[in-house]
Amino acid sequence: MKRSALNRFAFLVFLHCIAMVDSLQAQVLKVPYVSISPTNGPLWIAKETDLFKKYNIEAQLIYIPGGTVIIQSMLAGEANVANMAPPAALAAWVRGADLAVVASGVNRLLETVVTPAQIKSPQELKGKRIGISRYGSLTDAALREALRHYSLIPDKDVTIVQAGGEGERLAALRAKALDGAMLSGDQRFQAEKLGFHVVIDLSKLPIEYPNNGIVVRKEFARTNRDTVKRFLKGWVEATKVFKTDREVSLRVLGKYLKTKDQEVLAKSYEPYPPVFERVPIAKREGFAFALDRLAKDIPEAGKMNPDNFIDNSILLELEKEGFISDIYADRAK
């Protein structure tokens, strides 16, 4: 009887071990990202240096230009986690979408308005056509905010044109189909090498705005909290690499930006490490500001509480556990 009981116990332990091994299998996540820009450096690094795999996440990165298109894919159940500018998700949440932001890596606008040299000041944009990715995207929101800052009325004083990804915008600018384009990173520097120049640098404007973050479907985060936590571990650790390891960062950026031009890579990378948050908490002030601006086009946004869109609980948990301080101290976690 004792041997039989021991055999049953051993069998149960065996089944438990199988269940544990199965639970540790890497979970596949389709992760759309919004632009071919260094703002996605941590995401790309987490993929290329196997940091997602380190935390048992098999991330399938999918480039989808335009935050509104990413939102559509999430609402259709095709993706549960996205790396994007949060305002597009915020606008969808105002309209009832079950979305939340769980991290905000960059909380300032880094885009630029690039034009031919003959346009010398923001005021000279009046009557011109400026290219963005899509309506409702970060480039759209950023351009409108910049125009208002210079007392220009969007869609009246300046025509805003949907022109696709950064490469398409630069091509349209070169073909004179646009008078200006929202560009960042390597595309901005490519444009400058071609003789164009920056007429508005949004990073120099007094605007705090959520620029790059991790957006999730709330239901997915509720039922797969550990998966989201492991994803954030990979992304946060990759952010540390992006901020501190120039060699790895340039190698990964070169792959995704599809350039071997070391000058362009270096200049594209340079502005980004300082602006990424070590602890990428979504800041209420930036989202309250974004809601206030959304209210101009979506009146109900003015009645919404940004705290119901922000979910910092997992990041705060990682911080309390010492995960973030450990990776910056280069201690194995």
Secondary structure, 3 states (H helix, E strand, C coil): CHHHHHHHHHHHHHHHHHHHHHHCCCEEEEEEECCCCHHHHHHHHHHHCCHHHHCCEEEEEEECCCHHHHHHHHHCCCCCEEEECHHHHHHHHHCCCCEEEEEEEEEECCCEEEECCCCCCHHHHCCCEEEECCCCCHHHHHHHHHHHHCCCCECCCEEEEECCCHHHHHHHHHCCCCCEEEECHHHHHHHHHCCCEEEEEHHHCCCEEEEEEEEEEHHHHHHCHHHHHHHHHHHHHHHHHHHHCHHHHHHHHHHHHCCCCHHHHHHHHCCCCCCECCCCCCCHHHHHHHHHHHCCCCHHHHHCCHHHCECCHHHHHHHHCCHHHHHHCCCCC
